[in-house]
Each structure stands twice: as structure tokens, then as C-alpha cells.
Amino acid sequence: MQNENTKLRIVRLLEPSLCLSCRYATIATVEMSSGASRRMLHCKRLDCDNWQTEETEETPRQIHEEE
């Protein structure tokens, strides 16, 4: 579990199958500031060419990475 101090980004994956085998990507349950939880792909590689982003106003409260 980790606290996040960053903004979420709406991401469009160009080739989703690449993320499933990438060592920088994990599936995570993200708790939003509203209290709602969502399962998302959590990528730790910020320079990846496989996605395009768009800023959003939502901020995660916590990210629980799955093993």
C-alpha cells in the first residue's frame, strides 16, 4: 500500500498486451478521494511510449498494488 501525492491521468494504451508482461506495470486497487475504489493498471515507467495521457482532477487517496 502506498499513499499517492500525484494526479491521475486518463490513459489510452496503444498496445494493451505489452503492459500485461511489463515489469513496470501492476494491477492495483486505487482508492479515490471520494472513497470509491477502482481496479487500474499502475505503471511505474513514466517514459513509456505505449500510452497517451490526459490530465484529470481526481486524486487517488491510496494505491494497493496486487502481488
C-alpha positions in Angstrom: 0.0 0.0 0.0 1.3 3.5 -0.8 -0.1 7.0 -0.4 -0.2 8.9 -3.6 0.6 12.6 -3.9 0.1 12.7 -7.7 -2.6 13.3 -10.2 -4.3 10.5 -12.1 -4.2 10.5 -15.8 -6.7 9.1 -18.2 -4.6 6.7 -20.3 -5.2 5.2 -23.6 -3.0 2.1 -24.2 -1.7 1.8 -27.7 -0.9 -2.0 -27.3 -2.5 -3.3 -24.1 -0.9 -6.7 -24.3 2.5 -5.2 -23.8 1.5 -3.9 -20.3 0.5 -7.4 -19.1 4.0 -8.7 -19.4 5.9 -5.4 -18.5 7.9 -5.5 -15.3 6.9 -1.8 -14.5 3.2 -2.5 -14.6 1.0 -3.9 -11.8 -2.8 -4.2 -11.3 -3.8 -2.1 -8.4 -6.9 -1.2 -6.4 -7.0 2.6 -6.3 -9.0 4.3 -3.5 -10.2 7.7 -4.8 -10.6 10.8 -2.6 -14.4 10.3 -2.8 -14.0 6.8 -1.1 -14.7 4.8 -4.3 -12.3 2.0 -5.2 -11.3 1.1 -8.8 -9.0 -1.5 -10.3 -6.4 0.1 -12.6 -3.1 -0.6 -14.2 -0.4 1.1 -12.2 2.6 1.9 -14.3 5.9 3.0 -12.7 7.6 3.8 -16.0 6.9 7.4 -16.8 8.7 7.5 -20.1 6.8 4.6 -21.8 5.8 5.1 -25.4 2.9 2.6 -25.1 0.3 5.1 -23.7 -1.1 8.6 -24.2 -2.4 10.6 -21.3 -4.8 13.4 -20.4 -4.8 15.1 -17.0 -7.8 14.8 -14.7 -8.8 16.5 -11.5 -9.2 13.3 -9.5 -6.5 12.4 -6.9 -6.0 8.9 -5.5 -6.0 8.6 -1.7 -4.2 5.2 -1.8 -2.9 2.6 -4.2 -2.9 -1.0 -3.2 -0.8 -3.0 -5.6 -1.6 -6.6 -6.0 1.1 -9.3 -5.7 
